[in-house]
Amino acid sequence: MLELRHLNTLTALRAHGSLAAAADELHVTASAVSHQLKELENYYDVSLVNRRTRPLTFTPAGKAVLALADNIMPQVTRTKNDLKRLAHGQAGRLRLASECHSCFDWLMPILNHYRREWSDVELDFATGFEPEPHHLLMEGDIDLLITTSDLPLDGISYQPLFEYESRLVLSPTHDLAAQKFIEPDDLINETLIAYPVEAKRLDIIANFMTPAQVSFESVRTTELTAMLIQLVASERGVAALPDWVVSEYEKKAGSSRDH
């Protein structure tokens, strides 16, 4: 029957391409690796590897087992690590990610408070800056995702945190800065300075420009909020940011003027 040791063996064979090198990684003999392969092949009456190729290659059956290994072994590793932590007195682990580039100002103090209140829980934080971070939840890589996209997915539920206002950010010397109201058509010749996420997930594009069937002349991206603000200040483009980010920079600007 198929066991974890077989998954480890095939994974090592794929990584090293030979029985001898895989045996070194697994701390067994090459004959032991060969025996495991034959044992599994005989049980299911199917070949798993092409032994005549150098390096070894895998048959469709072998590739199927490797696909299973890629899915199962990370979960096994995580569970083993969790068991070790529990054995040393830690109550568990909370794995979370955020796809919000500008959330750290309010998120980090909350995480620090959580650590103080639940010191026996290990808190793992990762960024979710990728096209569809929800797959991290679906695959069990994280337990919690901070997101603005409530995609309808089986087994996933959403809890609203708060509402926020998206504010247009312009240089004080920009021609549009004096206008009381700005329409989508006013921005068609502008460069949008934004975080590196899909355009359809940017509020100003999804909820302001696209409904009016217009678009920015171009989009420039940066991961750093400070750089984004600097590019806007130097009239390289305009930006749209959550109100909590804009408020912080307004306070800093006010402090600079006061001094």
DOFIVO-21652 format. One record per residue (C-alpha): residue number from 0; z, y, x. Coordinates in nm, 3 decimals. Layout:
+-----+---------+---------+---------+
!   i !       w !       v !       u !
+-----+---------+---------+---------+
! NUM !       Z !       Y !       X !
...
+-----+---------+---------+---------+
***
This chain:
+-----+---------+---------+---------+
!   i !       w !       v !       u !
+-----+---------+---------+---------+
!   0 !   0.000 !   0.000 !   0.000 !
!   1 !  -0.044 !   0.362 !   0.100 !
!   2 !   0.263 !   0.508 !   0.272 !
!   3 !   0.355 !   0.834 !   0.445 !
!   4 !   0.313 !   0.670 !   0.785 !
!   5 !  -0.051 !   0.605 !   0.702 !
!   6 !  -0.101 !   0.972 !   0.614 !
!   7 !   0.058 !   1.073 !   0.944 !
!   8 !  -0.165 !   0.832 !   1.132 !
!   9 !  -0.490 !   0.954 !   0.982 !
!  10 !  -0.386 !   1.317 !   1.031 !
!  11 !  -0.316 !   1.248 !   1.399 !
!  12 !  -0.650 !   1.069 !   1.435 !
!  13 !  -0.832 !   1.368 !   1.289 !
!  14 !  -0.650 !   1.606 !   1.521 !
!  15 !  -0.716 !   1.408 !   1.840 !
!  16 !  -1.026 !   1.197 !   1.773 !
!  17 !  -0.907 !   0.877 !   1.940 !
!  18 !  -0.655 !   0.598 !   1.891 !
!  19 !  -0.490 !   0.661 !   2.228 !
!  20 !  -0.438 !   1.035 !   2.178 !
!  21 !  -0.312 !   0.985 !   1.822 !
!  22 !  -0.071 !   0.720 !   1.948 !
!  23 !   0.071 !   0.966 !   2.202 !
!  24 !   0.144 !   1.217 !   1.928 !
!  25 !   0.305 !   0.954 !   1.706 !
!  26 !   0.501 !   0.803 !   1.998 !
!  27 !   0.361 !   0.454 !   1.936 !
!  28 !   0.104 !   0.235 !   2.109 !
!  29 !  -0.269 !   0.251 !   2.042 !
!  30 !  -0.252 !  -0.105 !   1.911 !
!  31 !   0.013 !   0.003 !   1.659 !
!  32 !  -0.219 !   0.278 !   1.532 !
!  33 !  -0.505 !   0.029 !   1.508 !
!  34 !  -0.280 !  -0.215 !   1.321 !
!  35 !  -0.183 !   0.052 !   1.067 !
!  36 !  -0.547 !   0.133 !   1.005 !
!  37 !  -0.645 !  -0.231 !   0.959 !
!  38 !  -0.345 !  -0.287 !   0.734 !
!  39 !  -0.452 !  -0.009 !   0.500 !
!  40 !  -0.821 !  -0.100 !   0.513 !
!  41 !  -0.749 !  -0.465 !   0.436 !
!  42 !  -0.520 !  -0.375 !   0.147 !
!  43 !  -0.784 !  -0.161 !  -0.025 !
!  44 !  -1.086 !  -0.349 !   0.118 !
!  45 !  -1.247 !  -0.028 !   0.245 !
!  46 !  -1.324 !   0.127 !   0.584 !
!  47 !  -1.145 !   0.453 !   0.668 !
!  48 !  -1.291 !   0.546 !   1.006 !
!  49 !  -1.613 !   0.498 !   1.198 !
!  50 !  -1.481 !   0.337 !   1.513 !
!  51 !  -1.809 !   0.352 !   1.704 !
!  52 !  -1.829 !   0.732 !   1.709 !
!  53 !  -1.666 !   0.945 !   1.976 !
!  54 !  -1.464 !   1.122 !   1.861 !
!  55 !  -1.374 !   0.907 !   1.564 !
!  56 !  -1.519 !   1.019 !   1.232 !
!  57 !  -1.403 !   0.938 !   0.881 !
!  58 !  -1.572 !   0.755 !   0.598 !
!  59 !  -1.561 !   0.900 !   0.244 !
!  60 !  -1.254 !   0.685 !   0.182 !
!  61 !  -1.089 !   0.818 !   0.497 !
!  62 !  -1.166 !   1.175 !   0.396 !
!  63 !  -1.006 !   1.110 !   0.056 !
!  64 !  -0.687 !   0.992 !   0.224 !
!  65 !  -0.692 !   1.296 !   0.453 !
!  66 !  -0.725 !   1.526 !   0.151 !
!  67 !  -0.416 !   1.360 !   0.006 !
!  68 !  -0.235 !   1.405 !   0.338 !
!  69 !  -0.321 !   1.775 !   0.346 !
!  70 !  -0.169 !   1.813 !   0.001 !
!  71 !   0.136 !   1.592 !   0.038 !
!  72 !   0.257 !   1.629 !   0.398 !
!  73 !   0.340 !   2.003 !   0.383 !
!  74 !   0.555 !   1.932 !   0.076 !
!  75 !   0.726 !   1.646 !   0.258 !
!  76 !   0.796 !   1.872 !   0.556 !
!  77 !   0.940 !   2.145 !   0.332 !
!  78 !   1.165 !   1.895 !   0.154 !
!  79 !   1.291 !   1.753 !   0.483 !
!  80 !   1.374 !   2.104 !   0.603 !
!  81 !   1.552 !   2.178 !   0.274 !
!  82 !   1.760 !   1.862 !   0.313 !
!  83 !   1.858 !   1.963 !   0.666 !
!  84 !   1.967 !   2.305 !   0.543 !
!  85 !   2.170 !   2.149 !   0.262 !
!  86 !   2.334 !   1.916 !   0.513 !
!  87 !   2.443 !   2.219 !   0.716 !
!  88 !   2.598 !   2.394 !   0.417 !
!  89 !   2.312 !   2.612 !   0.297 !
!  90 !   2.270 !   2.600 !  -0.079 !
!  91 !   1.893 !   2.634 !  -0.078 !
!  92 !   1.595 !   2.855 !  -0.014 !
!  93 !   1.406 !   3.114 !  -0.218 !
!  94 !   1.049 !   3.169 !  -0.109 !
!  95 !   0.883 !   3.485 !  -0.236 !
!  96 !   0.578 !   3.696 !  -0.168 !
!  97 !   0.448 !   4.035 !  -0.272 !
!  98 !   0.088 !   4.149 !  -0.302 !
!  99 !   0.205 !   4.510 !  -0.318 !
! 100 !   0.145 !   4.706 !   0.004 !
! 101 !   0.357 !   4.999 !  -0.113 !
! 102 !   0.656 !   4.808 !  -0.254 !
! 103 !   0.864 !   4.778 !   0.060 !
! 104 !   1.051 !   5.107 !   0.015 !
! 105 !   1.223 !   4.975 !  -0.298 !
! 106 !   1.193 !   4.600 !  -0.236 !
! 107 !   1.369 !   4.570 !   0.101 !
! 108 !   1.700 !   4.724 !  -0.019 !
! 109 !   1.695 !   4.479 !  -0.312 !
! 110 !   1.638 !   4.185 !  -0.077 !
! 111 !   1.921 !   4.304 !   0.148 !
! 112 !   2.151 !   4.322 !  -0.155 !
! 113 !   2.044 !   3.971 !  -0.256 !
! 114 !   2.124 !   3.839 !   0.091 !
! 115 !   2.475 !   3.987 !   0.072 !
! 116 !   2.540 !   3.842 !  -0.274 !
! 117 !   2.384 !   3.501 !  -0.203 !
! 118 !   2.445 !   3.450 !   0.167 !
! 119 !   2.417 !   3.070 !   0.134 !
! 120 !   2.057 !   3.095 !   0.014 !
! 121 !   1.788 !   3.134 !   0.279 !
! 122 !   1.542 !   3.402 !   0.175 !
! 123 !   1.186 !   3.356 !   0.299 !
! 124 !   0.955 !   3.651 !   0.243 !
! 125 !   0.581 !   3.649 !   0.296 !
! 126 !   0.306 !   3.891 !   0.212 !
! 127 !   0.064 !   3.800 !  -0.061 !
! 128 !  -0.218 !   4.018 !   0.067 !
! 129 !  -0.503 !   3.785 !  -0.016 !
! 130 !  -0.765 !   3.769 !  -0.294 !
! 131 !  -0.571 !   3.542 !  -0.531 !
! 132 !  -0.208 !   3.500 !  -0.416 !
! 133 !  -0.123 !   3.317 !  -0.739 !
! 134 !  -0.246 !   2.995 !  -0.579 !
! 135 !   0.064 !   3.009 !  -0.357 !
! 136 !   0.271 !   2.962 !  -0.673 !
! 137 !   0.045 !   2.691 !  -0.809 !
! 138 !   0.060 !   2.492 !  -0.486 !
! 139 !   0.437 !   2.529 !  -0.448 !
! 140 !   0.421 !   2.736 !  -0.131 !
! 141 !   0.637 !   3.010 !  -0.288 !
! 142 !   0.881 !   3.033 !  -0.578 !
! 143 !   0.829 !   3.395 !  -0.678 !
! 144 !   0.539 !   3.641 !  -0.657 !
! 145 !   0.558 !   4.016 !  -0.713 !
! 146 !   0.221 !   4.098 !  -0.866 !
! 147 !   0.043 !   4.334 !  -1.102 !
! 148 !  -0.192 !   4.059 !  -1.223 !
! 149 !  -0.050 !   3.842 !  -1.500 !
! 150 !  -0.319 !   3.575 !  -1.486 !
! 151 !  -0.286 !   3.313 !  -1.763 !
! 152 !  -0.193 !   3.004 !  -1.561 !
! 153 !  -0.029 !   2.682 !  -1.680 !
! 154 !   0.330 !   2.655 !  -1.564 !
! 155 !   0.352 !   3.018 !  -1.454 !
! 156 !   0.555 !   3.275 !  -1.651 !
! 157 !   0.581 !   3.650 !  -1.591 !
! 158 !   0.878 !   3.885 !  -1.617 !
! 159 !   0.805 !   4.261 !  -1.621 !
! 160 !   1.004 !   4.461 !  -1.365 !
! 161 !   0.920 !   4.821 !  -1.450 !
! 162 !   0.642 !   5.059 !  -1.545 !
! 163 !   0.496 !   5.311 !  -1.302 !
! 164 !   0.247 !   5.593 !  -1.293 !
! 165 !  -0.053 !   5.589 !  -1.061 !
! 166 !  -0.108 !   5.935 !  -0.913 !
! 167 !  -0.420 !   6.080 !  -0.753 !
! 168 !  -0.352 !   6.204 !  -0.399 !
! 169 !  -0.561 !   6.488 !  -0.257 !
! 170 !  -0.548 !   6.717 !   0.041 !
! 171 !  -0.399 !   7.057 !  -0.062 !
! 172 !  -0.726 !   7.216 !   0.052 !
! 173 !  -0.948 !   6.980 !  -0.146 !
! 174 !  -1.179 !   7.146 !  -0.401 !
! 175 !  -1.027 !   6.935 !  -0.680 !
! 176 !  -0.667 !   7.024 !  -0.594 !
! 177 !  -0.677 !   7.338 !  -0.812 !
! 178 !  -0.809 !   7.156 !  -1.121 !
! 179 !  -0.559 !   7.090 !  -1.397 !
! 180 !  -0.746 !   6.781 !  -1.516 !
! 181 !  -0.970 !   6.545 !  -1.323 !
! 182 !  -1.231 !   6.328 !  -1.490 !
! 183 !  -1.394 !   6.013 !  -1.345 !
! 184 !  -1.720 !   6.204 !  -1.291 !
! 185 !  -1.533 !   6.443 !  -1.060 !
! 186 !  -1.477 !   6.160 !  -0.812 !
! 187 !  -1.822 !   6.005 !  -0.783 !
! 188 !  -1.896 !   6.184 !  -0.454 !
! 189 !  -1.557 !   6.098 !  -0.304 !
! 190 !  -1.444 !   5.829 !  -0.061 !
! 191 !  -1.149 !   5.629 !  -0.193 !
! 192 !  -0.885 !   5.549 !   0.068 !
! 193 !  -0.715 !   5.231 !  -0.049 !
! 194 !  -0.527 !   4.921 !   0.057 !
! 195 !  -0.747 !   4.621 !   0.149 !
! 196 !  -0.752 !   4.444 !  -0.187 !
! 197 !  -1.034 !   4.358 !  -0.425 !
! 198 !  -1.175 !   4.671 !  -0.587 !
! 199 !  -1.129 !   4.527 !  -0.936 !
! 200 !  -0.754 !   4.510 !  -0.872 !
! 201 !  -0.716 !   4.876 !  -0.778 !
! 202 !  -0.573 !   5.068 !  -1.073 !
! 203 !  -0.791 !   5.373 !  -1.028 !
! 204 !  -1.108 !   5.165 !  -1.028 !
! 205 !  -1.011 !   4.914 !  -1.297 !
! 206 !  -0.849 !   5.160 !  -1.538 !
! 207 !  -1.014 !   5.494 !  -1.462 !
! 208 !  -1.356 !   5.468 !  -1.300 !
! 209 !  -1.494 !   5.141 !  -1.439 !
! 210 !  -1.430 !   5.225 !  -1.808 !
! 211 !  -1.631 !   5.544 !  -1.750 !
! 212 !  -1.905 !   5.337 !  -1.584 !
! 213 !  -1.891 !   5.536 !  -1.261 !
! 214 !  -1.779 !   5.454 !  -0.907 !
! 215 !  -1.669 !   5.617 !  -0.584 !
! 216 !  -1.930 !   5.696 !  -0.324 !
! 217 !  -1.752 !   5.463 !  -0.083 !
! 218 !  -1.421 !   5.287 !  -0.021 !
! 219 !  -1.228 !   5.290 !   0.306 !
! 220 !  -0.927 !   5.065 !   0.356 !
! 221 !  -0.608 !   5.061 !   0.557 !
! 222 !  -0.294 !   4.847 !   0.529 !
! 223 !  -0.060 !   5.128 !   0.635 !
! 224 !   0.060 !   5.381 !   0.380 !
! 225 !   0.126 !   5.640 !   0.651 !
! 226 !  -0.232 !   5.608 !   0.776 !
! 227 !  -0.362 !   5.632 !   0.421 !
! 228 !  -0.173 !   5.956 !   0.364 !
! 229 !  -0.295 !   6.094 !   0.697 !
! 230 !  -0.658 !   6.018 !   0.611 !
! 231 !  -0.620 !   6.199 !   0.279 !
! 232 !  -0.450 !   6.494 !   0.446 !
! 233 !  -0.741 !   6.524 !   0.690 !
! 234 !  -0.986 !   6.528 !   0.396 !
! 235 !  -1.141 !   6.190 !   0.476 !
! 236 !  -1.110 !   6.095 !   0.110 !
! 237 !  -0.876 !   6.066 !  -0.188 !
! 238 !  -0.625 !   5.801 !  -0.286 !
! 239 !  -0.433 !   5.672 !  -0.587 !
! 240 !  -0.076 !   5.559 !  -0.523 !
! 241 !   0.228 !   5.458 !  -0.730 !
! 242 !   0.452 !   5.749 !  -0.819 !
! 243 !   0.743 !   5.621 !  -0.605 !
! 244 !   0.528 !   5.640 !  -0.291 !
! 245 !   0.396 !   5.987 !  -0.370 !
! 246 !   0.746 !   6.115 !  -0.451 !
! 247 !   0.877 !   6.005 !  -0.111 !
! 248 !   0.600 !   6.188 !   0.073 !
! 249 !   0.649 !   6.496 !  -0.143 !
! 250 !   1.016 !   6.498 !  -0.042 !
! 251 !   0.922 !   6.468 !   0.326 !
! 252 !   0.672 !   6.751 !   0.294 !
! 253 !   0.935 !   6.964 !   0.124 !
! 254 !   1.187 !   6.895 !   0.400 !
! 255 !   0.929 !   6.995 !   0.664 !
! 256 !   0.859 !   7.324 !   0.488 !
! 257 !   1.233 !   7.394 !   0.452 !
! 258 !   1.275 !   7.362 !   0.826 !
+-----+---------+---------+---------+
***
